[in-house]
Amino acid sequence: MEAGLNPEIPHNYFPQNDPQNKPRATWRSHGNLLFANWLNYYVYQITPYDLRHMNPTLE
């Protein structure tokens, strides 16, 4: 808006497609699942169980 652009309102984002209405957070469960899967993979799955096999990052 500040850049002078006039973007279209996403269809069905606001109830009755009226920006004055508060949007429903229908994406919340999907966001939680995405974060939980990311956390499970990057923190728990690829972390070695034997920390002696980790590359040291501090000298």
PQR file with spaces between the fields and no chain letter, atoms N, CA, C, O and H, PARSE charges and radii, in Angstrom:
ATOM       1  N    MET     1       0.818   -1.184    0.000 -0.4000 1.5000
ATOM       2  CA   MET     1       0.000    0.000    0.000 -0.0000 2.0000
ATOM       3  C    MET     1       0.866    1.254    0.000  0.5500 1.7000
ATOM       4  O    MET     1       0.605    2.189   -0.757 -0.5500 1.4000
ATOM       5  N    GLU     2       1.901    1.279    0.848 -0.4000 1.5000
ATOM       6  CA   GLU     2       2.753    2.455    0.919 -0.0000 2.0000
ATOM       7  C    GLU     2       3.570    2.634   -0.353  0.5500 1.7000
ATOM       8  O    GLU     2       3.978    3.748   -0.681 -0.5500 1.4000
ATOM       9  H    GLU     2       2.113    0.520    1.463  0.4000 1.0000
ATOM      10  N    ALA     3       3.809    1.538   -1.071 -0.4000 1.5000
ATOM      11  CA   ALA     3       4.594    1.605   -2.301 -0.0000 2.0000
ATOM      12  C    ALA     3       3.760    2.085   -3.485  0.5500 1.7000
ATOM      13  O    ALA     3       4.275    2.212   -4.595 -0.5500 1.4000
ATOM      14  H    ALA     3       3.478    0.632   -0.805  0.4000 1.0000
ATOM      15  N    GLY     4       2.492    2.349   -3.258 -0.4000 1.5000
ATOM      16  CA   GLY     4       1.643    2.818   -4.333 -0.0000 2.0000
ATOM      17  C    GLY     4       0.982    1.689   -5.108  0.5500 1.7000
ATOM      18  O    GLY     4       0.325    1.931   -6.121 -0.5500 1.4000
ATOM      19  H    GLY     4       2.074    2.246   -2.355  0.4000 1.0000
ATOM      20  N    LEU     5       1.151    0.462   -4.642 -0.4000 1.5000
ATOM      21  CA   LEU     5       0.518   -0.677   -5.306 -0.0000 2.0000
ATOM      22  C    LEU     5      -0.892   -0.850   -4.762  0.5500 1.7000
ATOM      23  O    LEU     5      -1.180   -0.464   -3.629 -0.5500 1.4000
ATOM      24  H    LEU     5       1.685    0.265   -3.819  0.4000 1.0000
ATOM      25  N    ASN     6      -1.746   -1.416   -5.549 -0.4000 1.5000
ATOM      26  CA   ASN     6      -3.114   -1.668   -5.124 -0.0000 2.0000
ATOM      27  C    ASN     6      -3.377   -3.167   -5.259  0.5500 1.7000
ATOM      28  O    ASN     6      -4.014   -3.591   -6.223 -0.5500 1.4000
ATOM      29  H    ASN     6      -1.512   -1.731   -6.469  0.4000 1.0000
ATOM      30  N    PRO     7      -2.897   -3.974   -4.312 -0.5600 1.5000
ATOM      31  CA   PRO     7      -3.069   -5.426   -4.438  0.2800 2.0000
ATOM      32  C    PRO     7      -4.525   -5.833   -4.260  0.5500 1.7000
ATOM      33  O    PRO     7      -5.290   -5.181   -3.549 -0.5500 1.4000
ATOM      34  N    GLU     8      -4.883   -6.913   -4.915 -0.4000 1.5000
ATOM      35  CA   GLU     8      -6.240   -7.433   -4.768 -0.0000 2.0000
ATOM      36  C    GLU     8      -6.364   -8.151   -3.433  0.5500 1.7000
ATOM      37  O    GLU     8      -5.405   -8.746   -2.941 -0.5500 1.4000
ATOM      38  H    GLU     8      -4.262   -7.443   -5.493  0.4000 1.0000
ATOM      39  N    ILE     9      -7.542   -8.087   -2.861 -0.4000 1.5000
ATOM      40  CA   ILE     9      -7.815   -8.782   -1.610 -0.0000 2.0000
ATOM      41  C    ILE     9      -7.924  -10.272   -1.915  0.5500 1.7000
ATOM      42  O    ILE     9      -8.632  -10.653   -2.848 -0.5500 1.4000
ATOM      43  H    ILE     9      -8.321   -7.603   -3.260  0.4000 1.0000
ATOM      44  N    PRO    10      -7.240  -11.126   -1.151 -0.5600 1.5000
ATOM      45  CA   PRO    10      -7.352  -12.569   -1.392  0.2800 2.0000
ATOM      46  C    PRO    10      -8.806  -13.029   -1.258  0.5500 1.7000
ATOM      47  O    PRO    10      -9.495  -12.668   -0.304 -0.5500 1.4000
ATOM      48  N    HIS    11      -9.254  -13.817   -2.209 -0.4000 1.5000
ATOM      49  CA   HIS    11     -10.633  -14.309   -2.209 -0.0000 2.0000
ATOM      50  C    HIS    11     -10.854  -15.233   -1.016  0.5500 1.7000
ATOM      51  O    HIS    11     -10.049  -16.131   -0.770 -0.5500 1.4000
ATOM      52  H    HIS    11      -8.694  -14.111   -2.983  0.4000 1.0000
ATOM      53  N    ASN    12     -11.925  -15.022   -0.285 -0.4000 1.5000
ATOM      54  CA   ASN    12     -12.335  -15.812    0.882 -0.0000 2.0000
ATOM      55  C    ASN    12     -11.380  -15.699    2.063  0.5500 1.7000
ATOM      56  O    ASN    12     -11.453  -16.521    2.976 -0.5500 1.4000
ATOM      57  H    ASN    12     -12.579  -14.293   -0.485  0.4000 1.0000
ATOM      58  N    TYR    13     -10.487  -14.714    2.080 -0.4000 1.5000
ATOM      59  CA   TYR    13      -9.617  -14.519    3.239 -0.0000 2.0000
ATOM      60  C    TYR    13     -10.400  -13.874    4.375  0.5500 1.7000
ATOM      61  O    TYR    13     -10.274  -14.269    5.534 -0.5500 1.4000
ATOM      62  H    TYR    13     -10.427  -14.046    1.338  0.4000 1.0000
ATOM      63  N    PHE    14     -11.216  -12.868    4.027 -0.4000 1.5000
ATOM      64  CA   PHE    14     -12.066  -12.209    5.006 -0.0000 2.0000
ATOM      65  C    PHE    14     -13.478  -12.765    4.885  0.5500 1.7000
ATOM      66  O    PHE    14     -13.903  -13.112    3.782 -0.5500 1.4000
ATOM      67  H    PHE    14     -11.318  -12.546    3.086  0.4000 1.0000
ATOM      68  N    PRO    15     -14.222  -12.861    5.995 -0.5600 1.5000
ATOM      69  CA   PRO    15     -15.624  -13.275    5.898  0.2800 2.0000
ATOM      70  C    PRO    15     -16.406  -12.315    4.999  0.5500 1.7000
ATOM      71  O    PRO    15     -16.280  -11.098    5.132 -0.5500 1.4000
ATOM      72  N    GLN    16     -17.193  -12.847    4.106 -0.4000 1.5000
ATOM      73  CA   GLN    16     -17.972  -12.110    3.108 -0.0000 2.0000
ATOM      74  C    GLN    16     -17.071  -11.241    2.222  0.5500 1.7000
ATOM      75  O    GLN    16     -17.543  -10.268    1.634 -0.5500 1.4000
ATOM      76  H    GLN    16     -17.295  -13.836    3.998  0.4000 1.0000
ATOM      77  N    ASN    17     -15.790  -11.578    2.120 -0.4000 1.5000
ATOM      78  CA   ASN    17     -14.813  -10.839    1.309 -0.0000 2.0000
ATOM      79  C    ASN    17     -14.783   -9.348    1.646  0.5500 1.7000
ATOM      80  O    ASN    17     -14.542   -8.515    0.772 -0.5500 1.4000
ATOM      81  H    ASN    17     -15.407  -12.368    2.597  0.4000 1.0000
ATOM      82  N    ASP    18     -15.027   -9.015    2.914 -0.4000 1.5000
ATOM      83  CA   ASP    18     -15.029   -7.631    3.378 -0.0000 2.0000
ATOM      84  C    ASP    18     -13.817   -7.417    4.289  0.5500 1.7000
ATOM      85  O    ASP    18     -13.752   -8.017    5.362 -0.5500 1.4000
ATOM      86  H    ASP    18     -15.223   -9.691    3.624  0.4000 1.0000
ATOM      87  N    PRO    19     -12.855   -6.575    3.888 -0.5600 1.5000
ATOM      88  CA   PRO    19     -11.657   -6.366    4.702  0.2800 2.0000
ATOM      89  C    PRO    19     -11.933   -5.760    6.077  0.5500 1.7000
ATOM      90  O    PRO    19     -11.052   -5.760    6.937 -0.5500 1.4000
ATOM      91  N    GLN    20     -13.134   -5.247    6.292 -0.4000 1.5000
ATOM      92  CA   GLN    20     -13.483   -4.712    7.610 -0.0000 2.0000
ATOM      93  C    GLN    20     -13.732   -5.835    8.614  0.5500 1.7000
ATOM      94  O    GLN    20     -13.663   -5.614    9.823 -0.5500 1.4000
ATOM      95  H    GLN    20     -13.850   -5.247    5.594  0.4000 1.0000
ATOM      96  N    ASN    21     -14.022   -7.038    8.116 -0.4000 1.5000
ATOM      97  CA   ASN    21     -14.231   -8.188    8.993 -0.0000 2.0000
ATOM      98  C    ASN    21     -12.889   -8.805    9.365  0.5500 1.7000
ATOM      99  O    ASN    21     -11.932   -8.744    8.594 -0.5500 1.4000
ATOM     100  H    ASN    21     -14.078   -7.218    7.134  0.4000 1.0000
ATOM     101  N    LYS    22     -12.829   -9.391   10.539 -0.4000 1.5000
ATOM     102  CA   LYS    22     -11.595  -10.020   11.004 -0.0000 2.0000
ATOM     103  C    LYS    22     -11.442  -11.381   10.322  0.5500 1.7000
ATOM     104  O    LYS    22     -12.391  -12.165   10.307 -0.5500 1.4000
ATOM     105  H    LYS    22     -13.607   -9.440   11.166  0.4000 1.0000
ATOM     106  N    PRO    23     -10.247  -11.683    9.749 -0.5600 1.5000
ATOM     107  CA   PRO    23     -10.072  -12.980    9.078  0.2800 2.0000
ATOM     108  C    PRO    23     -10.073  -14.127   10.084  0.5500 1.7000
ATOM     109  O    PRO    23      -9.614  -13.986   11.217 -0.5500 1.4000
ATOM     110  N    ARG    24     -10.597  -15.257    9.642 -0.4000 1.5000
ATOM     111  CA   ARG    24     -10.585  -16.448   10.484 -0.0000 2.0000
ATOM     112  C    ARG    24      -9.227  -17.117   10.358  0.5500 1.7000
ATOM     113  O    ARG    24      -8.651  -17.148    9.271 -0.5500 1.4000
ATOM     114  H    ARG    24     -10.969  -15.372    8.721  0.4000 1.0000
ATOM     115  N    ALA    25      -8.718  -17.644   11.441 -0.4000 1.5000
ATOM     116  CA   ALA    25      -7.407  -18.303   11.443 -0.0000 2.0000
ATOM     117  C    ALA    25      -7.587  -19.788   11.121  0.5500 1.7000
ATOM     118  O    ALA    25      -7.365  -20.647   11.975 -0.5500 1.4000
ATOM     119  H    ALA    25      -9.186  -17.619   12.325  0.4000 1.0000
ATOM     120  N    THR    26      -7.991  -20.081    9.886 -0.4000 1.5000
ATOM     121  CA   THR    26      -8.214  -21.475    9.500 -0.0000 2.0000
ATOM     122  C    THR    26      -6.912  -22.192    9.188  0.5500 1.7000
ATOM     123  O    THR    26      -6.916  -23.409    9.006 -0.5500 1.4000
ATOM     124  H    THR    26      -8.172  -19.383    9.193  0.4000 1.0000
ATOM     125  N    TRP    27      -5.803  -21.476    9.122 -0.4000 1.5000
ATOM     126  CA   TRP    27      -4.499  -22.038    8.795 -0.0000 2.0000
ATOM     127  C    TRP    27      -3.733  -22.466   10.034  0.5500 1.7000
ATOM     128  O    TRP    27      -2.653  -23.041    9.904 -0.5500 1.4000
ATOM     129  H    TRP    27      -5.800  -20.487    9.270  0.4000 1.0000
ATOM     130  N    ARG    28      -4.243  -22.212   11.223 -0.4000 1.5000
ATOM     131  CA   ARG    28      -3.484  -22.427   12.457 -0.0000 2.0000
ATOM     132  C    ARG    28      -3.044  -23.876   12.624  0.5500 1.7000
ATOM     133  O    ARG    28      -1.890  -24.121   12.976 -0.5500 1.4000
ATOM     134  H    ARG    28      -5.121  -21.744   11.329  0.4000 1.0000
ATOM     135  N    SER    29      -3.914  -24.832   12.386 -0.4000 1.5000
ATOM     136  CA   SER    29      -3.523  -26.234   12.562 -0.0000 2.0000
ATOM     137  C    SER    29      -2.468  -26.640   11.540  0.5500 1.7000
ATOM     138  O    SER    29      -1.580  -27.434   11.852 -0.5500 1.4000
ATOM     139  H    SER    29      -4.851  -24.634   12.100  0.4000 1.0000
ATOM     140  N    HIS    30      -2.555  -26.104   10.322 -0.4000 1.5000
ATOM     141  CA   HIS    30      -1.541  -26.416    9.313 -0.0000 2.0000
ATOM     142  C    HIS    30      -0.188  -25.817    9.697  0.5500 1.7000
ATOM     143  O    HIS    30       0.851  -26.444    9.491 -0.5500 1.4000
ATOM     144  H    HIS    30      -3.276  -25.459   10.069  0.4000 1.0000
ATOM     145  N    GLY    31      -0.201  -24.624   10.245 -0.4000 1.5000
ATOM     146  CA   GLY    31       1.038  -23.997   10.691 -0.0000 2.0000
ATOM     147  C    GLY    31       1.684  -24.762   11.830  0.5500 1.7000
ATOM     148  O    GLY    31       2.903  -24.930   11.858 -0.5500 1.4000
ATOM     149  H    GLY    31      -1.045  -24.114   10.412  0.4000 1.0000
ATOM     150  N    ASN    32       0.871  -25.228   12.772 -0.4000 1.5000
ATOM     151  CA   ASN    32       1.404  -26.019   13.882 -0.0000 2.0000
ATOM     152  C    ASN    32       1.997  -27.327   13.390  0.5500 1.7000
ATOM     153  O    ASN    32       3.049  -27.747   13.873 -0.5500 1.4000
ATOM     154  H    ASN    32      -0.120  -25.092   12.749  0.4000 1.0000
ATOM     155  N    LEU    33       1.345  -27.973   12.446 -0.4000 1.5000
ATOM     156  CA   LEU    33       1.852  -29.228   11.900 -0.0000 2.0000
ATOM     157  C    LEU    33       3.157  -29.009   11.145  0.5500 1.7000
ATOM     158  O    LEU    33       4.089  -29.803   11.276 -0.5500 1.4000
ATOM     159  H    LEU    33       0.490  -27.631   12.054  0.4000 1.0000
ATOM     160  N    LEU    34       3.232  -27.947   10.362 -0.4000 1.5000
ATOM     161  CA   LEU    34       4.460  -27.639    9.635 -0.0000 2.0000
ATOM     162  C    LEU    34       5.620  -27.405   10.600  0.5500 1.7000
ATOM     163  O    LEU    34       6.715  -27.925   10.389 -0.5500 1.4000
ATOM     164  H    LEU    34       2.474  -27.302   10.256  0.4000 1.0000
ATOM     165  N    PHE    35       5.389  -26.633   11.649 -0.4000 1.5000
ATOM     166  CA   PHE    35       6.446  -26.366   12.622 -0.0000 2.0000
ATOM     167  C    PHE    35       6.846  -27.633   13.363  0.5500 1.7000
ATOM     168  O    PHE    35       8.036  -27.865   13.577 -0.5500 1.4000
ATOM     169  H    PHE    35       4.499  -26.210   11.820  0.4000 1.0000
ATOM     170  N    ALA    36       5.883  -28.456   13.760 -0.4000 1.5000
ATOM     171  CA   ALA    36       6.197  -29.694   14.478 -0.0000 2.0000
ATOM     172  C    ALA    36       6.995  -30.644   13.599  0.5500 1.7000
ATOM     173  O    ALA    36       7.925  -31.289   14.083 -0.5500 1.4000
ATOM     174  H    ALA    36       4.917  -28.267   13.586  0.4000 1.0000
ATOM     175  N    ASN    37       6.655  -30.746   12.323 -0.4000 1.5000
ATOM     176  CA   ASN    37       7.413  -31.606   11.411 -0.0000 2.0000
ATOM     177  C    ASN    37       8.821  -31.074   11.200  0.5500 1.7000
ATOM     178  O    ASN    37       9.776  -31.849   11.155 -0.5500 1.4000
ATOM     179  H    ASN    37       5.899  -30.222   11.930  0.4000 1.0000
ATOM     180  N    TRP    38       8.958  -29.767   11.072 -0.4000 1.5000
ATOM     181  CA   TRP    38      10.285  -29.169   10.917 -0.0000 2.0000
ATOM     182  C    TRP    38      11.128  -29.432   12.159  0.5500 1.7000
ATOM     183  O    TRP    38      12.291  -29.821   12.055 -0.5500 1.4000
ATOM     184  H    TRP    38       8.183  -29.137   11.109  0.4000 1.0000
ATOM     185  N    LEU    39      10.543  -29.221   13.324 -0.4000 1.5000
ATOM     186  CA   LEU    39      11.262  -29.440   14.572 -0.0000 2.0000
ATOM     187  C    LEU    39      11.670  -30.896   14.712  0.5500 1.7000
ATOM     188  O    LEU    39      12.800  -31.183   15.106 -0.5500 1.4000
ATOM     189  H    LEU    39       9.598  -28.905   13.408  0.4000 1.0000
ATOM     190  N    ASN    40      10.781  -31.810   14.399 -0.4000 1.5000
ATOM     191  CA   ASN    40      11.078  -33.233   14.499 -0.0000 2.0000
ATOM     192  C    ASN    40      12.228  -33.616   13.581  0.5500 1.7000
ATOM     193  O    ASN    40      13.130  -34.343   13.997 -0.5500 1.4000
ATOM     194  H    ASN    40       9.863  -31.577   14.079  0.4000 1.0000
ATOM     195  N    TYR    41      12.214  -33.145   12.351 -0.4000 1.5000
ATOM     196  CA   TYR    41      13.251  -33.541   11.404 -0.0000 2.0000
ATOM     197  C    TYR    41      14.593  -32.896   11.725  0.5500 1.7000
ATOM     198  O    TYR    41      15.597  -33.586   11.898 -0.5500 1.4000
ATOM     199  H    TYR    41      11.481  -32.555   12.013  0.4000 1.0000
ATOM     200  N    TYR    42      14.603  -31.576   11.802 -0.4000 1.5000
ATOM     201  CA   TYR    42      15.883  -30.875   11.918 -0.0000 2.0000
ATOM     202  C    TYR    42      16.498  -30.948   13.308  0.5500 1.7000
ATOM     203  O    TYR    42      17.715  -30.814   13.436 -0.5500 1.4000
ATOM     204  H    TYR    42      13.788  -31.015   11.661  0.4000 1.0000
ATOM     205  N    VAL    43      15.718  -31.152   14.333 -0.4000 1.5000
ATOM     206  CA   VAL    43      16.289  -31.216   15.676 -0.0000 2.0000
ATOM     207  C    VAL    43      16.465  -32.650   16.130  0.5500 1.7000
ATOM     208  O    VAL    43      17.523  -33.003   16.651 -0.5500 1.4000
ATOM     209  H    VAL    43      14.729  -31.262   14.228  0.4000 1.0000
ATOM     210  N    TYR    44      15.454  -33.483   15.946 -0.4000 1.5000
ATOM     211  CA   TYR    44      15.507  -34.824   16.517 -0.0000 2.0000
ATOM     212  C    TYR    44      16.030  -35.879   15.560  0.5500 1.7000
ATOM     213  O    TYR    44      16.714  -36.803   15.999 -0.5500 1.4000
ATOM     214  H    TYR    44      14.595  -33.196   15.523  0.4000 1.0000
ATOM     215  N    GLN    45      15.739  -35.780   14.279 -0.4000 1.5000
ATOM     216  CA   GLN    45      16.118  -36.846   13.357 -0.0000 2.0000
ATOM     217  C    GLN    45      17.561  -36.742   12.887  0.5500 1.7000
ATOM     218  O    GLN    45      18.220  -37.771   12.740 -0.5500 1.4000
ATOM     219  H    GLN    45      15.184  -35.029   13.922  0.4000 1.0000
ATOM     220  N    ILE    46      18.076  -35.546   12.647 -0.4000 1.5000
ATOM     221  CA   ILE    46      19.430  -35.449   12.101 -0.0000 2.0000
ATOM     222  C    ILE    46      20.478  -35.153   13.166  0.5500 1.7000
ATOM     223  O    ILE    46      21.660  -35.037   12.842 -0.5500 1.4000
ATOM     224  H    ILE    46      17.540  -34.710   12.766  0.4000 1.0000
ATOM     225  N    THR    47      20.077  -35.027   14.426 -0.4000 1.5000
ATOM     226  CA   THR    47      21.051  -34.862   15.500 -0.0000 2.0000
ATOM     227  C    THR    47      21.577  -36.242   15.870  0.5500 1.7000
ATOM     228  O    THR    47      20.789  -37.136   16.177 -0.5500 1.4000
ATOM     229  H    THR    47      19.117  -35.120   14.689  0.4000 1.0000
ATOM     230  N    PRO    48      22.899  -36.434   15.846 -0.5600 1.5000
ATOM     231  CA   PRO    48      23.437  -37.755   16.177  0.2800 2.0000
ATOM     232  C    PRO    48      23.201  -38.087   17.650  0.5500 1.7000
ATOM     233  O    PRO    48      23.238  -37.212   18.516 -0.5500 1.4000
ATOM     234  N    TYR    49      22.960  -39.360   17.907 -0.4000 1.5000
ATOM     235  CA   TYR    49      22.742  -39.787   19.286 -0.0000 2.0000
ATOM     236  C    TYR    49      24.046  -39.754   20.076  0.5500 1.7000
ATOM     237  O    TYR    49      24.043  -39.453   21.270 -0.5500 1.4000
ATOM     238  H    TYR    49      22.929  -40.070   17.204  0.4000 1.0000
ATOM     239  N    ASP    50      25.140  -40.056   19.426 -0.4000 1.5000
ATOM     240  CA   ASP    50      26.439  -40.017   20.082 -0.0000 2.0000
ATOM     241  C    ASP    50      27.078  -38.678   19.738  0.5500 1.7000
ATOM     242  O    ASP    50      27.532  -38.476   18.612 -0.5500 1.4000
ATOM     243  H    ASP    50      25.142  -40.301   18.457  0.4000 1.0000
ATOM     244  N    LEU    51      27.114  -37.777   20.687 -0.4000 1.5000
ATOM     245  CA   LEU    51      27.579  -36.424   20.418 -0.0000 2.0000
ATOM     246  C    LEU    51      29.069  -36.363   20.111  0.5500 1.7000
ATOM     247  O    LEU    51      29.555  -35.323   19.665 -0.5500 1.4000
ATOM     248  H    LEU    51      26.744  -37.941   21.602  0.4000 1.0000
ATOM     249  N    ARG    52      29.806  -37.442   20.335 -0.4000 1.5000
ATOM     250  CA   ARG    52      31.221  -37.460   19.966 -0.0000 2.0000
ATOM     251  C    ARG    52      31.386  -37.449   18.453  0.5500 1.7000
ATOM     252  O    ARG    52      32.457  -37.100   17.956 -0.5500 1.4000
ATOM     253  H    ARG    52      29.412  -38.286   20.697  0.4000 1.0000
ATOM     254  N    HIS    53      30.344  -37.826   17.705 -0.4000 1.5000
ATOM     255  CA   HIS    53      30.397  -37.847   16.246 -0.0000 2.0000
ATOM     256  C    HIS    53      30.051  -36.489   15.632  0.5500 1.7000
ATOM     257  O    HIS    53      30.144  -36.314   14.417 -0.5500 1.4000
ATOM     258  H    HIS    53      29.474  -38.109   18.108  0.4000 1.0000
ATOM     259  N    MET    54      29.657  -35.538   16.461 -0.4000 1.5000
ATOM     260  CA   MET    54      29.344  -34.199   15.951 -0.0000 2.0000
ATOM     261  C    MET    54      30.630  -33.444   15.671  0.5500 1.7000
ATOM     262  O    MET    54      31.627  -33.615   16.373 -0.5500 1.4000
ATOM     263  H    MET    54      29.581  -35.680   17.449  0.4000 1.0000
ATOM     264  N    ASN    55      30.602  -32.608   14.641 -0.4000 1.5000
ATOM     265  CA   ASN    55      31.739  -31.744   14.355 -0.0000 2.0000
ATOM     266  C    ASN    55      31.745  -30.595   15.352  0.5500 1.7000
ATOM     267  O    ASN    55      30.722  -29.933   15.526 -0.5500 1.4000
ATOM     268  H    ASN    55      29.792  -32.469   14.071  0.4000 1.0000
ATOM     269  N    PRO    56      32.859  -30.345   16.006 -0.5600 1.5000
ATOM     270  CA   PRO    56      32.894  -29.226   16.959  0.2800 2.0000
ATOM     271  C    PRO    56      32.808  -27.892   16.216  0.5500 1.7000
ATOM     272  O    PRO    56      33.405  -27.721   15.153 -0.5500 1.4000
ATOM     273  N    THR    57      32.073  -26.971   16.780 -0.4000 1.5000
ATOM     274  CA   THR    57      31.933  -25.665   16.142 -0.0000 2.0000
ATOM     275  C    THR    57      32.745  -24.603   16.867  0.5500 1.7000
ATOM     276  O    THR    57      33.002  -23.535   16.310 -0.5500 1.4000
ATOM     277  H    THR    57      31.588  -27.110   17.643  0.4000 1.0000
ATOM     278  N    LEU    58      33.150  -24.878   18.094 -0.4000 1.5000
ATOM     279  CA   LEU    58      33.967  -23.929   18.849 -0.0000 2.0000
ATOM     280  C    LEU    58      35.394  -24.436   18.907  0.5500 1.7000
ATOM     281  O    LEU    58      35.636  -25.642   18.958 -0.5500 1.4000
ATOM     282  H    LEU    58      32.942  -25.745   18.546  0.4000 1.0000
ATOM     283  N    GLU    59      36.325  -23.519   18.898 -0.4000 1.5000
ATOM     284  CA   GLU    59      37.734  -23.930   18.964 -0.0000 2.0000
ATOM     285  C    GLU    59      38.263  -23.814   20.366  0.5500 1.7000
ATOM     286  O    GLU    59      39.430  -24.116   20.612 -0.5500 1.4000
ATOM     287  H    GLU    59      36.129  -22.540   18.856  0.4000 1.0000
